[in-house]
Amino acid sequence: MVSWNNDDFKILSDLQLKTGVKAKDVIMLENDIIFLVKPEDVKKFTPELNRAFKKKVVFLQDCETPIEMIKKWLGLDSIELKETGNTIMVKVDERKRGAVIGRGGWSISILNTVLKKKFGVLAKVV
């Protein structure tokens, strides 16, 4: 179940006013704001949102399953996924491992934040 506080409502309202996007959820981090949006709304992201919100804004496609979300976020078809309890092991080609993890682990951290909140699982790149 999604629960929002007053700050979340304000951010969601601001996003809708600036872009017309009605996000399904928002996650506020120290340096990032993650919006879960419909597939057709992902392309409505603009870099100006980073300045407007004074944080790095991320549009992540909302999905029905954690596996689907991992594949959409990473943008790779050639990955092997294996569920083991509350962890999903993500096996990628060694040459693409750095891109999947992201600089300083940013990309996998954003993904794990959303996976934990929405599905109660984490992804681990192996």
C-alpha positions in Angstrom: 0.0 0.0 0.0 1.3 3.5 -0.9 1.4 6.0 1.9 2.3 9.6 1.4 3.0 12.5 3.7 2.3 16.2 3.0 5.7 16.7 1.4 5.0 13.8 -1.0 1.6 15.2 -1.9 3.2 18.6 -2.7 5.9 17.0 -4.8 3.4 14.9 -6.7 1.2 18.0 -7.3 4.2 20.0 -8.5 5.2 17.2 -10.9 1.7 17.1 -12.4 1.6 20.9 -12.8 5.0 21.0 -14.5 4.7 17.9 -16.8 1.1 16.7 -16.7 2.5 13.4 -15.3 0.4 11.7 -12.6 3.0 9.6 -10.8 1.8 6.4 -9.0 4.3 6.9 -6.2 7.2 9.1 -5.1 10.3 8.2 -3.0 12.3 11.1 -1.6 16.0 10.5 -0.9 18.7 12.8 0.2 19.9 13.7 -3.3 17.2 12.1 -5.5 13.5 12.0 -6.1 12.1 8.9 -7.7 8.8 8.9 -9.4 7.0 5.7 -10.4 5.2 6.5 -13.6 3.2 4.8 -16.3 5.3 3.5 -19.3 4.0 6.3 -21.6 5.1 8.9 -19.1 8.7 7.9 -18.8 9.5 9.9 -22.0 8.1 13.0 -20.4 11.1 13.5 -18.2 13.1 16.6 -18.9 16.4 17.7 -17.3 14.7 21.0 -16.2 13.0 18.9 -13.5 16.3 18.5 -11.7 16.6 22.3 -11.3 12.9 22.7 -10.4 13.0 20.2 -7.6 16.7 20.9 -6.7 17.5 17.2 -6.7 18.2 14.6 -9.3 14.8 13.5 -10.6 14.3 9.9 -11.8 11.3 8.5 -13.7 11.1 4.8 -13.2 8.5 2.8 -15.0 6.0 1.2 -12.6 5.7 -2.6 -13.2 3.6 -5.4 -11.9 6.5 -7.6 -10.9 10.0 -7.0 -9.6 11.5 -9.0 -12.5 9.8 -6.8 -15.0 11.0 -3.7 -13.1 14.6 -4.9 -13.1 14.5 -5.5 -16.8 12.9 -2.1 -17.6 15.3 -0.2 -15.4 18.4 -1.9 -16.6 17.3 -1.8 -20.2 19.0 -5.1 -20.9 17.4 -8.2 -22.4 20.4 -10.4 -22.0 20.3 -10.8 -18.2 19.7 -13.8 -16.1 17.5 -13.5 -13.1 17.2 -15.9 -10.2 14.9 -15.4 -7.2 16.3 -16.5 -3.9 14.0 -15.5 -1.0 14.0 -11.7 -0.7 16.9 -11.3 -3.2 16.9 -11.4 -6.9 20.3 -12.3 -8.3 21.0 -10.4 -11.6 23.6 -12.0 -13.7 24.9 -9.7 -16.5 27.7 -9.8 -19.0 30.9 -8.8 -17.2 31.4 -5.9 -19.8 28.0 -4.4 -18.8 28.4 -4.9 -15.1 29.7 -1.4 -14.4 26.8 0.2 -16.3 24.3 -1.9 -14.5 25.7 -0.9 -11.1 26.3 2.7 -12.0 28.8 5.2 -10.8 29.2 4.8 -7.0 26.5 2.1 -7.1 23.8 4.8 -7.9 21.8 2.8 -10.5 21.5 -0.3 -8.5 20.8 1.7 -5.3 17.9 3.5 -7.0 16.5 0.2 -8.3 16.8 -1.4 -4.8 15.1 1.5 -3.1 12.0 1.1 -5.3 12.1 -2.7 -5.2 12.3 -2.7 -1.4 9.4 -0.3 -1.0 7.1 -1.8 -3.7 7.9 -5.5 -3.5 9.9 -6.1 -0.4 12.9 -7.5 -2.3 16.3 -6.4 -3.4 18.4 -7.0 -6.5 22.0 -8.1 -6.4 24.3 -8.0 -9.4 26.6 -11.0 -9.7 
